[in-house]
Amino acid sequence: MPDGGRVTPVAVSSTTTLVTKTGSWKYIRPIYQDRVAPCIEGCPVGIDIEGYLNLMREDRLDDACDLLVRENPMPAVTGRVCHHPCEVACNRGSFDDAVAVHAIERMLGDRVLEMPVKRPARTSCASVGIVGSGPAGLACAYHAARLGYAVTVFEAAPEPGGMLRAGIPEYRLPRAVLDRQIAWLRAHGITIECGVRVGRDLPWWSILGSFDAVFLAFGAQESKALGVPGEGLAGVESGLAFLKKVNAGARPSLGQRAVVVGGGNTAMDCARTALRLGAEATVLYRRTRAEMPAIAGEVDEAEREGVTFVFLAAPLRLVSSNGRVNGIECQRMELGPPDASGRRAPVAVEGARFAVPADTVLSAIGETVDLESVPGDLERVSAGLLTGEYGETTRAAVFAGGDMVRQPRTVADALGAGKRAAIGIDQYLRMITGRPLEGPGTADLRFGSHGNLSMTRWRGDDPVSRTSALNQVVPLDDLNTRHYVRAPRKGDGRLGLAESRQSFREVNLGLSPDAALDEARRCFNCGVCNRCDVCLVFCPDAAISHANGAYAVATEYCKGCGVCAEECPRGAISMTREGL
C-alpha cells in the first residue's frame, strides 16, 4: 500500500442519501394508470376478463364468478359455444399461446350454477316485456331484473332458449346445461311464458300497452332458399329445420350421402349432425376456407370428425330419381374482387361444371328475420330494424337487438345487445319516472374505443378497484415480456373420435378446475397493476413504496428516470410531464 500501508483518507457523510432530494431534477414523473386489456375490448359481451382472471390468481373464485356474471348472464353457455374473439385479441398469443379464456369461463360458469342465487330486489314500479327467449332476450331480462324491474319474457316455442335450444346441437351445448342456466336466470325473478307467439296468440297492442318498455329479440328463424331448380324435391331441406328436428329428439334417415350447402356455423352443425346420424357428410361452399364465416374451431372439429369439404363450388340445380334428390350439379368458382362483405366474391369459371351425388341436401346459406307481424311504425333497414346504440327503435319505449338488428349473429353479440338494451331501457324508464341515477350514467361505459358496454360502470358498483377510468387499450409493445416465462396453453379435454361420431355426447370436455386455475395464471393482466413489486425493486432512488394495497411515489426523490415504467411487465405505469 502507498504511504506505509495507511489507508488514504476519504470523505464520509454521516447522513443518508435522503438529504439530496433528487426529485427537483425531473421534468417528467410516473403515474399508475390502469388501461384496458385487449381481451376485454374484443369481448362482444363486455366482460371484465382480466379482472376475473386476476381474482382467480388470488384464489378468489367466488369473487371471480361474481364479477363474471355482473356482465354475462350465461357463462356456462358462452364457455361452450362462444367464438371467443377475446382469445384472438389476447396479447399472450403473440408471446406463446393465447390464454384459454373460453375454458376458464366454462369452469366458472359451471361453478356459478352450483352457487345460491340472491334474487334482486324490485326497486321500480315499471315493467319490461321481452319478445324472444334467445340469448339477447334472456340477457336483457337478466340485467333488467337486476336493475329492479319486473320482467316477463314471451317465447313462441314450447321451451325457452331460442336458437340456443333449437339451433345448437347437443354435442356442443348439452340440453342439461342449457336447462340449468335458464333455471338460474328464472331464479332472479324473471317470468318466462312459452308457447305464446306475439302478433298471433297475443296481439302487439296488448304487449305494447301492458309494459312500460318492450325489447324485441325473436331472432332469425327463416332459412334462405337456395334459388335453384329442384329445391322442392324430396330429400331437400333447410339446415335450420333439420337441426330443430334433431335437437327436439328426432333421428331422421339421411341415406348414405348428405350434402350441406353453405359455409357458416349452421352448415358446420348440419354436417357434424349428419355424421352422427350415419351419413357421409360433404360441405359445398362457393368460396375458399379462408372466407368461411363459420367459427374456425368448428371447421377444425368438422374436419377432425371426417366431414369432406368441396370449396369454390356453387349449386346450379338439384337432380333427382323417382322424385327424390340424388345429386347436385355444381359450377366451379374462382375468387374475384372483394364484394360488400369485404370478402373476395366468387366468380363462375366458364365451362367448369361437375356433379356431386347426394341422398339428402341441406341448405344452410343463411337465415332471415320474419318482420311481417312487427308494428309498421318500426323503421326497417336491410338487416332488420333500425336501432340506436342502446337498441332504441323509432317508436318510444320499444327496443330491439340480437338477430333483428345490424350486428354479427353470434351468441356473444346477442348477449351484448341484450345488455345494451337493458341500459337503454333503464335510461328511458328513469327519464320518464324522474328517478335519478346514482352511478356514472352513460359516461365511460366502454371498454376501449369500440368495446362493449360495462354494466358495472352503469350501475356504479364495480367491485374491482381501478387507478384510472381511461379506456386506452394496452398493446403488446407496451408490456415488458422479459419478466414472463413461456408456458404451454392447457388443452381442452376431448371425447374420443369414434365415440364423438356415434353419439350426441358433448365433444369438448373443457378443463378441470385445477387446470383452469393454472391457465388463469398465464394471464399477463395487461394494462393493470397487480402489485408485483417490480417497480419498487427496480427504482434506483427507492422512491416507490407499497402500503395498503397500492404504490406511492415519493415525488421529492423521484427524478423521472422512467425505469419503473420501462420495467413494468403490464404497461400500467405511464410517464407524464411534471405539473400535469
TAHUJO-V476942 format. One record per helix or strand of 2 or more residues. SS is the DSSP state (alpha for helix, beta for strand). FROM is the first residue (numbers start at 1). LEN is the number of residues. If there is no record, write none. Layout:
# TAHUJO-V476942
ss->SS from->FROM len->LEN
ss->SS from->FROM len->LEN
This chain:
# TAHUJO-V476942
ss->alpha from->3 len->3
ss->alpha from->17 len->3
ss->alpha from->22 len->4
ss->beta from->28 len->5
ss->alpha from->38 len->5
ss->alpha from->49 len->9
ss->alpha from->61 len->9
ss->alpha from->75 len->7
ss->alpha from->85 len->5
ss->alpha from->91 len->4
ss->alpha from->101 len->12
ss->beta from->127 len->5
ss->alpha from->135 len->12
ss->beta from->150 len->6
ss->alpha from->163 len->4
ss->alpha from->175 len->12
ss->beta from->191 len->4
ss->alpha from->204 len->7
ss->beta from->213 len->4
ss->beta from->222 len->2
ss->beta from->236 len->3
ss->alpha from->239 len->9
ss->beta from->257 len->5
ss->alpha from->265 len->12
ss->beta from->280 len->6
ss->alpha from->289 len->3
ss->alpha from->296 len->10
ss->beta from->308 len->4
ss->beta from->313 len->9
ss->beta from->324 len->15
ss->beta from->344 len->14
ss->beta from->360 len->4
ss->beta from->367 len->2
ss->beta from->380 len->2
ss->beta from->384 len->2
ss->beta from->398 len->3
ss->alpha from->402 len->3
ss->alpha from->411 len->23
ss->alpha from->455 len->5
ss->alpha from->476 len->3
ss->alpha from->481 len->3
ss->beta from->493 len->2
ss->alpha from->497 len->6
ss->beta from->508 len->3
ss->alpha from->513 len->8
ss->alpha from->534 len->5
ss->beta from->544 len->4
ss->beta from->550 len->4
ss->alpha from->563 len->5
ss->beta from->573 len->5
